[in-house]
Amino acid sequence: MDISFSAEHEAFREEVREFLDQALTTELKQAADFCPGIFLDYEHNMVWHKILYNKGWIAPSWPKEYGGTGWDLMQRYIWTTETSLAGTPSTAPMGLGMCGPMLIGHGSQAQKDYYLPRILSGEDYWCQGYSEPTSGSDLASLKLKAETDGDDLVLNGSKIWTTHAHYANRMFILVRTDDNGRPQEGITFLLLDMDSPGITVEPIVFASGTHEVNQVFFDNVRVPKRNIVGEENQGWTVAKYLLEFERGGGGAARFHTGLKRLRSLAEGTNASGQRLIDDPGFARKLDETGVQIEAIQFTEFRIMAAMSKGGSPGPESSIMKTLGADMGQYLSELTVEALGFYASPHQPEARTVGQNVPVIGPEDGVAAFPRYFNLRASSIAGGSNEVQRNIVAKLVLGL
Ligand SMILES: Cc1cc2nc3c(=O)[nH]c(=O)nc-3n(C[C@H](O)[C@H](O)[C@H](O)COP(=O)(O)OP(=O)(O)OC[C@H]3O[C@@H](n4cnc5c(N)ncnc54)[C@H](O)[C@@H]3O)c2cc1C
């Protein structure tokens, strides 16, 4: 896609570049380069979050009246492209990308007034309590029990795969408040404090060696009923609305950058004087990948256009989720294929260009295998690809 900019948008692009030149420190860039998955470690995440917050650019996709930037579609495109070219860290999605938009759409005025500024400033860090040990794809079967006691709900049960629960001070959670009727009808959407008595967070460590997810146990945890979002027993609608934002997040710009990096890697010469790009099979894979990324870009534009008019991403977000997960995995596979032995962790020499190693930067060598392993989870996290295809068939294609 060839996109040319107006003079105003060119000026905006220059402003973004100047800001990134000055704000993106080597340490932050390295933290992003070495991050094997989607979620940056909490400490660096917070540093980058505060920089963007102080600049007023922390929530480009939020409506301006709630603290968004008020950028038009093209400015948002420029922002995602320039940040990805510069290699910035990404911000944690649970507050800015999920809880915030959900509260804007469904929260009470008091909830918006209290929580939204805290999400923007980084004072609150959220985690998502949806999945349970026996409820993932079939989320409506969830069982974590919440019983009324005075003005509170009392929670017992457990949530699993809870990303960054070990950092979060808040959780948005789905609980079972009624066992009668259709499973969807007895679910309530709640906001809770992670330091409430009775909550225990236990780590689950990935094959990639990283600790991102947890199991969270609830033993008579009291949550005030004023923390219900929407109506009691009507949380399913709110839950589905939030999922559209979780699944509709962008990625095309980062994929473009990843492909560019991969192409330079393949154009390097190895110890035997050969270039991978001269292998027609590998070159074809890169070209085909480029075409697929354009398709992702197009879908992303559709979603960004809907959101810039104040809408939600819609069920098309499931297309984005599936294509994005597949593409991230495929790029990581091609990177491992290109690097061979040097994709393994703990190959410090892989960081140096010119030592018979066709590596252009640490991000392509040292983190390649951990990233490959970590990204296997992306076709399950946020709803598995199979289930997203069912949603697309039903709600987008009307089959
Ligand atoms: C890295 C990671 C981070 C996560 N973070 C969070 C988090 O922060 N908070 C949270 O609440 N959850 C989180 N999850 C959980 C995630 O949402 C679930 O893993 C996901 O919804 C799948 O549920 P499951 O694991 O129970 O698999 P299951 O539902 O048991 O599915 C097993 C397999 O069966 C297939 N399948 C199931 N039903 C169907 C169907 N109807 N048609 C076709 N195929 C089907 C699935 O596609 C899958 O391949 C995370 C998961 C991962 C991997």
The ligand as a Tripos MOL2 file, in Angstrom:
@<TRIPOS>MOLECULE
LIG
   53    58     1     0     0
SMALL
NO_CHARGES

@<TRIPOS>ATOM
      1 C1         -0.4160  -16.6170   27.0400 C.3       1 LIG1
      2 C2         -1.8150  -16.6270   27.5180 C.ar      1 LIG1
      3 C3         -2.2770  -15.5460   28.2320 C.ar      1 LIG1
      4 C4         -3.6000  -15.5520   28.6870 C.ar      1 LIG1
      5 N1         -4.0150  -14.4890   29.4590 N.ar      1 LIG1
      6 C5         -5.2690  -14.5220   29.9780 C.ar      1 LIG1
      7 C6         -5.6880  -13.4870   30.8730 C.ar      1 LIG1
      8 O1         -4.9570  -12.5450   31.1670 O.2       1 LIG1
      9 N2         -6.9190  -13.5930   31.3980 N.ar      1 LIG1
     10 C7         -7.7830  -14.5910   31.0950 C.ar      1 LIG1
     11 O2         -8.9060  -14.5940   31.5860 O.2       1 LIG1
     12 N3         -7.4050  -15.5970   30.2600 N.ar      1 LIG1
     13 C8         -6.1660  -15.5820   29.7060 C.ar      1 LIG1
     14 N4         -5.7670  -16.5990   28.8670 N.ar      1 LIG1
     15 C9         -6.6670  -17.7280   28.6370 C.3       1 LIG1
     16 C10        -7.2320  -17.8150   27.2290 C.3       1 LIG1
     17 O3         -8.2550  -16.8800   27.0270 O.3       1 LIG1
     18 C11        -7.7340  -19.2580   27.0380 C.3       1 LIG1
     19 O4         -6.5970  -20.1000   27.1140 O.3       1 LIG1
     20 C12        -8.4280  -19.4630   25.7310 C.3       1 LIG1
     21 O5         -9.6650  -18.7920   25.7260 O.3       1 LIG1
     22 C13        -8.6760  -20.9660   25.4300 C.3       1 LIG1
     23 O6         -9.2690  -21.6000   26.5090 O.3       1 LIG1
     24 P1         -8.6560  -22.9620   27.1240 P.3       1 LIG1
     25 O7         -7.2140  -22.7150   27.3910 O.co2     1 LIG1
     26 O8         -9.5150  -23.3330   28.2880 O.co2     1 LIG1
     27 O9         -8.7560  -24.0130   25.9700 O.3       1 LIG1
     28 P2        -10.0460  -24.8710   25.5750 P.3       1 LIG1
     29 O10       -11.2350  -23.9830   25.5810 O.co2     1 LIG1
     30 O11       -10.0850  -26.0940   26.4290 O.co2     1 LIG1
     31 O12        -9.7120  -25.2660   24.0850 O.3       1 LIG1
     32 C14        -8.8340  -26.3420   23.7720 C.3       1 LIG1
     33 C15        -8.7950  -26.4700   22.2590 C.3       1 LIG1
     34 O13       -10.0890  -26.8090   21.7690 O.3       1 LIG1
     35 C16       -10.4950  -25.9190   20.7470 C.3       1 LIG1
     36 N5        -11.9200  -25.6010   20.8280 N.ar      1 LIG1
     37 C17       -12.6230  -25.3580   21.9580 C.ar      1 LIG1
     38 N6        -13.9170  -25.0910   21.6420 N.ar      1 LIG1
     39 C18       -14.0070  -25.1460   20.3030 C.ar      1 LIG1
     40 C19       -15.0820  -24.9490   19.3780 C.ar      1 LIG1
     41 N7        -16.3220  -24.6320   19.7950 N.pl3     1 LIG1
     42 N8        -14.8270  -25.0960   18.0560 N.ar      1 LIG1
     43 C20       -13.5790  -25.4130   17.6170 C.ar      1 LIG1
     44 N9        -12.5200  -25.6280   18.4540 N.ar      1 LIG1
     45 C21       -12.7320  -25.4860   19.7710 C.ar      1 LIG1
     46 C22        -9.6870  -24.6240   21.0240 C.3       1 LIG1
     47 O14        -9.5120  -23.8840   19.8440 O.3       1 LIG1
     48 C23        -8.3820  -25.2010   21.5490 C.3       1 LIG1
     49 O15        -7.5240  -25.5030   20.4750 O.3       1 LIG1
     50 C24        -4.4600  -16.6230   28.3830 C.ar      1 LIG1
     51 C25        -3.9870  -17.7010   27.6400 C.ar      1 LIG1
     52 C26        -2.6750  -17.7180   27.2130 C.ar      1 LIG1
     53 C27        -2.1860  -18.8880   26.4410 C.3       1 LIG1
@<TRIPOS>BOND
     1     1     2 1
     2     2     3 ar
     3     2    52 ar
     4     3     4 ar
     5     4     5 ar
     6     4    50 ar
     7     5     6 ar
     8     6     7 ar
     9     6    13 1
    10     7     8 2
    11     7     9 ar
    12     9    10 ar
    13    10    11 2
    14    10    12 ar
    15    12    13 ar
    16    13    14 ar
    17    14    15 1
    18    14    50 ar
    19    15    16 1
    20    16    17 1
    21    16    18 1
    22    18    19 1
    23    18    20 1
    24    20    21 1
    25    20    22 1
    26    22    23 1
    27    23    24 1
    28    24    25 2
    29    24    26 1
    30    24    27 1
    31    27    28 1
    32    28    29 2
    33    28    30 1
    34    28    31 1
    35    31    32 1
    36    32    33 1
    37    33    34 1
    38    33    48 1
    39    34    35 1
    40    35    36 1
    41    35    46 1
    42    36    37 ar
    43    36    45 ar
    44    37    38 ar
    45    38    39 ar
    46    39    40 ar
    47    39    45 ar
    48    40    41 1
    49    40    42 ar
    50    42    43 ar
    51    43    44 ar
    52    44    45 ar
    53    46    47 1
    54    46    48 1
    55    48    49 1
    56    50    51 ar
    57    51    52 ar
    58    52    53 1
@<TRIPOS>SUBSTRUCTURE
     1 LIG1         1 GROUP 0 **** ****
